[in-house]
Amino acid sequence: MGLSASLFLRQTQSLVMTPQLMQSIQLLQMTHFELTQFIAQEVEKNPLLEIASDGGENGAETGFEDNQAFSDPESGGDGNDGATEGHWYEGTSSSITAERLDEGLDTGFENVFPDDGPARRADAPELLSQWKSMPGGEAGEDYDLDDFVAGQVTLRDHMNQQVPFLLGGAADRLVAQHLVDQLDEAGYLQGDLQEIAARLGKRAEDVEAILQALQTLDPPGVFARSLSECLSIQLRQKNRLDPAMEALVNHLELLAKRDFASLRKICGVDDEDLIDMLAEIRGLNPKPGAGFESGVSETIAPDIVVRAAPDGSWMVELNPDTLPRVLVNQAYFQKVAKNCPKNGEDHNFLSECLQNANWLTRSLDQRAKTIMKVAAEIVRQQDAFLMHGVDHLRPLNLKTVAEAIKMHESTVSRVTSNKYMLTPRGLFELKYFFTVSIGSAEEGGDSHSAEAVRHRIRQMIAQETPDAVLSDDDIVISLKRGGVELARRTVAKYREAMNIPSSVQRRREKRALAKVAAF
């Protein structure tokens, strides 16, 4: 077989992932916080990019309206107009005239150097505190409200305030300070005493004695090493840690399993005393340090807002508070480009900045349109849920939405990640509307959503009575009567995922609660 060289012409198609295309994909799955950070970084690097202010002079002079930042994908806009792309135009740049200079600058020379009157912040900052307290002083505009806000006391600050009154020796205070630093947010001591003693060069018995002294501080239960010790400290301070209560605290795993029969034998009490003991345990605080948590709760801003329209349909809108408003200053580019030699380094830098700025505005506009398309299709598919509740949630997958809006499943998956929709039923993540399909018990019947089935199971268990607790088999039978075909192991899996105990444990708990209500 002879070997020979030959030339062939072959035409192929391939998808090349350019850096800008990869960044566009990343923009699509970014959350509002991540997108805000990314835009801030781009504005810092690119002198042609500006962030439009809400209602400020910047937005008024550019003619850029907030509600035109992104056009509705169903409105037929092509996204190439100046308002959509967020461009600044040369004709909209404001010119500084002599009249505006007179209005903006202090041109009145009759009182340039006042000799009397109250001291100003810029003239005498050291007299500011005295001036604020002067009777009749103009103390309105220079007050800083932050000066009157009380600082939040953390758990460590609260402990450090009490330690000097408890321990007298300097060495003991240092050990106590080290133990305070080992507290977690719930008030529990983290770390091994043996290691702490070895690190500080102290005996383990001395560190244990200091720890026991610290356990008497406020709030009760702090410096505990376990839940049992935390409850024991609180009961000891109430003088309620008798042998029966101590046995109950040492067997909390039985309490978690609702094994009240074993608890009665271990504690040596009857039903009435056990009920009183359980009520007292419920009144204790398992996380004594949680009240001092200084973290700020973060609110979720919805990306989509759904409202009911007067004609009975649904209005799907982008939340204007989460829409990034980025403008390209074309006037600044043209002004600077005139003074730069062509094909020079500065001109190339400006051209690259302009290209990146235009790409960013187009990518943000395309991101908003894609989110709108996906959200509108989800609302169309889950119309029954918005009208009647979770019982009417339809089974839905990414492929169905992708085929309806003619996009790839991966695009829909990126859009629905960490995006939230505000509906009349509440705030939901877009992933919530995609649920597994469960077959119908009737031939030819409609399939059911897994989330709707879980809601039915939760409702059935909530309506139980102590004498008629439903087992997993009973739930399977009841669901089959309602047209849902489900296996018993699937019911058990759903029940455990919702943190619902078994029928035996629920029966014990409901009977115990019934006895408490009777007393």
N, C-alpha and C positions, 0 to 999 in steps of 0.2 A: 504494500500500500504506500503510494508516494505522498509526500508532504509538499504543499504549495501554499503561497501567500496570495490573498485576494482581498479586494475592497468591497464593502457593502454599505449601502445607504439605508438607514433604519430611522423611522419616525416614531417617537414614543411621547407619551404624556406623563408628567410627574408633578406632584404637589411639592413645591419648595416652601419650607417654613422660614420665611424671612424674619428678622428680629422684630419688625413692626407687626407682622401678623401674629407672632407669638405674644407680643405685648397686648394686642387687641383681644386675644383669647383670655389673657390674664385679667384684663379690665372687666370682661364679662362676668367673671366669677368673684370679683372683689366685693367685699361688703362696703357699706357707706363709709365707715371709719377708715378702712384701708384705702378706698378711693380718694378720700379727702387728703390723707397723708401723701399719696402718690401725686396728686395734683399740686400740693404744696411744694413737693420736691421739684416738680417740673417747672413751676413758676419761679422758683429760686434759681434754677439753672438757665431758664430761657427769658431774656429781657423783653421779648415780644408778647409774652403771655401775661394776662391780667385776670384777677378774680373779681367778677362783678359784685358790687355791694348792693344790698337790698335797700332800695328806696333812697340811695345816696345820690350825690351829684354826679358820681361816676356813671351810674346807669342812666341818669337823665340826659347827660350830655352826649352819650354815645348812641342814644336812641334804642338801646337794647332793652326790651321788655322781658321781665322774668317769665311771664306765661308763654313767651315765644321761644324759650331756650331750646325746647325740643318739640318737634311737631308730632302730632298723632299719626301713627302709621296708617290709620284708616282714612286720614283726611286727604290723601292723594298728593301731599307735598313731597317734593323730590329731595328735600334736605340740602339744596344748593343755595338757598337764599341767604342773605347776609345775616338776618336775625337768627336763623337756625344754626349757622356755623359760628355765630358769635364773633363776627369780625368787626373791628373798628374801621370806619372809612374816613378818608381824608377830609371830606366835606363836613364831618361831624365834629372835628377837633375844634375846641373853643379857642378864640383869640383873646388876648389880654388887651383891653383898651384902657385909655386914660381914665375914663369914668369909673371903670371897675377897680382901677388902682386906687382912685380916691376913696371909693367905698371900702376897700379892703384894708387900706393903710391909714394910720393916724396922721392926718394932715392938718389937724387943728393945732395951731401954735399958741393959742391963748392960755393953755394950762399944761405946758410940757413938764414943768418941774414943780409939782404941788408941794407947798411947804407944810400944809396941815392935812388933817384927815387920818383915818386909821391906817396902820401899817399894813402893807401888802405882803403876800408870801415871798415874792421875788425880792422885795426891799429889805425885809428883816425877818428871815426865817426863824431866828432864835426867839423872836417875840410872838410867834404864831400861837403858842399855847396860851400866853397871857391875853392876846388879842381876842381869842375865842371866848374867854371868860369875861371880857369887858361888858358891862351893861350897855345895851344899845348898840353893840357892835354889829357890823354886817357879817353875821356868821352863818350865812345860808349856803353859799355856793362852794365854800372851801372845806366843808365837812366831809370827811371820808367815813362812810358807813362801816368799813372794815375795822375802824378803830373801836367800834362799839360791839363787835361780835365776839362772844365768848369762845375761847378755844375749846376744842373737844378733848376731854380727859380720856386718855387711853388706859388700858388695864395695867400696863407697867407703871404709868404715872401714879395711878391710884394705889398700887402696891408700895411704890417707893415713898409715898407720903406717910404710910403707916409703919414702915420698918423702923425708923428712928425711935418711935414710941414703944416698940416691942423689944428691941435688942439694944443693949448698951455698949458692948465691946465693938471696937472698930473692925477686928478680924471677923466677928460674927456678922457684921453688916456687909462686909465684902462677900462672904459666902451667901448671904441672903440676896445680895444684888445679882450674883451669878445665877442663883435659882430663879429669880424673877425673870432674868433674860431667857430662861429655858421654858417659859410658859407659852402655850399656843393660844390661838384665838378663843378657844373654849374655856381657857383657864386651867388646863391640865399640864402637869409637869412632864416634859419630854426629856429623855435621857436617863441613864443608869446612875444611881447614887454612888456606886463603887467607882465608876469612871470619873464622876465629878469630884469625889473625894481625892482620888489619886492625882487628878489634874491640879487641884488646889493645895495639895500637900497636907490634907487634914485627914483625921480618922473618920471612917464611915459612921461610927456611932455619933460623933459630934455633928456631922452633916445631917444625920437622921433626926437628932434632937432639934436642930434649927428648922428642919422641914416641918416637924410636928408643931413647932411654935408658929410657923408661917401659916399653917392650916387653920389657925384660929382667927385669921384676919377676915375682913369683909372683901368681897361677898362670900357667904358661906359655901363651902365646897371647893374653893380654889386651892391649888397646889395638890390636887388629887392625882394619882397615877392610874386610876381605872374608874369605871363608872360605879362599881361597888364601893370603892373608897370615897368617892364624891358624895354618894348618898349617905354613907355612914357618917361622914363629917357633919353633914347638915342635920342628921338625926341626933348626933351627939350634942350639938349645940342647942337643940330643942329639948334635950334630956329625954329622948324617946328611943334610944338605942338599947332596948331590952333584949334578952336572949332570943325571943321569938322574932323580933324585927331584924336582929343581926343574922339569924338563919335565913330569913327571907332575902336579905340583901346579898348574902353569899351564894344564893341560888337563883340569880336573875335569869339564867338560861331557861329554867323551868317556867318562870313568869312569861318569858317571850314565847314559849310553846303553849301557853295557856293550860299548863298541866296543874290545875288547882288541887286535884286530889293528892298528888305527891307533895305539894307545898303544905297542905294541911298536916300530913304525917310528919314532915320534917320540922315544921314550926310548932307542932303540938297544940294547935288551936282548932276551934270549930269554924263553921262557915261564917258566922256573924263576925267573929274576930278577924278572920282572914279578909273579909270585905272591908272592914275598917282599916286594916293595914294596907290594903291595896289603894284605898282612897288617899291615905297619907303619903304613900309612895308617889302617887300621881301629882301631889301638891309640891313635890321637890323640883329643883332646877337641875337638870342633867348637864347643862352648859353654863356654869356660873359666870364665865367671862364673856359670854356672847353679848351682853348688854353694853360692853365697852368697845365693841367693834366700831372703828372709825372709818371703815371703807364706805365709799359712796356708791349707792346702788345705781346701776346703769340702766337707762330706759332704752327700749327698742323703738327705733323710728321706722314706721312702715314704709316700704318702697312703693306700694300700690294701695290706693284707696278705692273701695267699691261702695257705691251709694245706689239707693233705689231711685229709678227715674220715674217721672210722673206717669209715663205710659205703661208701667209695669215691668220694664226691662231693667237692666243694671248699667250704671255708669262706671266705667273703669278709667281711672286717672292715675297719672304718676304723682307722687307726693312732691310738691314743689320744695319742701324743706330738705329733701335728700337729693335734689337735682344739682349737679355741679354746674356752676355758671362761669365758664372760661371764655375770655375774649382775646382776640388777636389784634394787637395794635398795629394796623397797617400804616397809619399816619407816621408813627415813630419809625417804622422800617423805611419808608420812603424818604423821610427827613435825614436819617443817618446814612442811607445808601448813597445819597447824592454826594456826600463828602468822603466817600470811600472809593479808592481806585478799583476799577473792575478787575476781576481775576486776582485780586489781592487776598491776603489772609483774612482781613476784616470783612471784606465783602462775602467771601465764602462762608465765614462764620455766621453772618446775618442770614444768608440764603438757607443754610442748614437749620437755623433757628426758626425761620419762617416755615420751612417744610415740616419740621417737627410739630410746630404749633398748629398748622392746618390739619396735620394727621390726627393730633390729639382731639381737636374739636369734632372732626368727622367721626372718630372712634367713639367719643362720648355720645354723639347723636345716634349712631348706630346701636350702641349699647342700650340707650333708652327705648328705641323703637323695638328692639328684640325683646326687652322685658315686657313692653306693652303687648306685643303679639302673644307671648306665652301666657301672660296674665289674662288677657281677654279670652283665650281659648279655654283656660282653666275655669273661668267664670261660666263660660257657655256649657262646659261639660258638667259642672257641679251646681247648676241652677237649682236643682231640687234641695241641695244642702242649704243654700242661702235662704230658700223659702221656708223649709220645714225643719231643718236641724240635722244633727249627725245621723239620725236613723235613715236618712235618705241620701247619704254619701255614696256615690257611685264608685265602683272599682275603676281605676285609671292607672295607666302606665305611661312612661316617657315616649314610647313608640307611637301611641295614639295621638298625643299632642304634636309630636314631631311631624307626623304625616299630615296632620290637619293644617299646620302652618308652613309646611314644606321646608323644614329644617332638619338637621341631623340630631340624633338622640343626644349626642355628647353636648351639643349647644344647649339643648333644653335642660340637661342635667346641670350645666354650669350656671344657667340663669336661675334655676330654682334653689341653688345652694346659698344658704344664709340670706335669703330674700324673704321679706315678710309682707303679708297682705292684711289690711285692715278692712273688715267686713262688718255688717250689722250683727253677725254672730260672734264677733270678737277678732282678736289678732292671731293669725296663723302663719306659720312658715309655709312657703309654697310646696315644700316636700310633704306637708301634711295631707294634701289633696291627692297624692299618689298612693293608693292602697292596693293590696293583693285582692284578687278576685276569688270568691268562695262560691262554689256551685250551688245551684238551687236543688231542693229536695224534690221538686216537681219537674216532670219531664217538659222541657221547653220553657221553663220559667227563667226569669231574669236572675243573673248572678248578683251576689251581695258583696259589699265592701268589708274588708277585715276590720276596719275601724268601727263601722256600724255594728258588726257582730260583737265586738268587744264592748261597745256601749250597751247593747242588749244584755250581755252577761252581767255587766256592772249594775244595771237597773234591776235585774232579777234577784241578785244577791242583796241589794239594798232593801228590797221589799220582803225579805225573809222574816219569819217569826221564830222565836226560840224553839217552838214545837214543830216547825216545818222548815228545817234547813235543807237546802237543795244540795245533793251530791253532784259530782260531775256527770254521772249518768242521767240524773234528772234534768240537768241543763241541756244535755244532748237531745233528750226527748222533747223538751219544751221548744228548743230551737227548730227541731224537725217539724213540729206542728206549725211553726211560723214560716216554714219554707226554706230553712237553712240546713244544708247537709254538712255536718261537722263531726269529726271523730272525737272520742273522749280524750285522747292524749292531746289533741289540739286545744280542747277546752281547758285542760289542765295547764297547758303552756301559756295560753292567754291569761288565765287566772293568776299564775305565778308572775307573769310580766307586769300585771297591775297591782302586785303586792297584796293579793287577797289570799288569806290562809285557807286551808282545807276545810271541808264541811265539819269534821270533828272538832277542830280548833274553833271554828265560828260558833258551833253549838255551845261549847263551854263558855266562850266569851259572852254570848247573848244571854245565857242563863245567869251568869254572874252579874251582868248588868241589870237583868230583870230583878234579881234579889236586892241589888243596891237601890233600885228605884222603889222597891216595895218598902224598904226600911226608911 
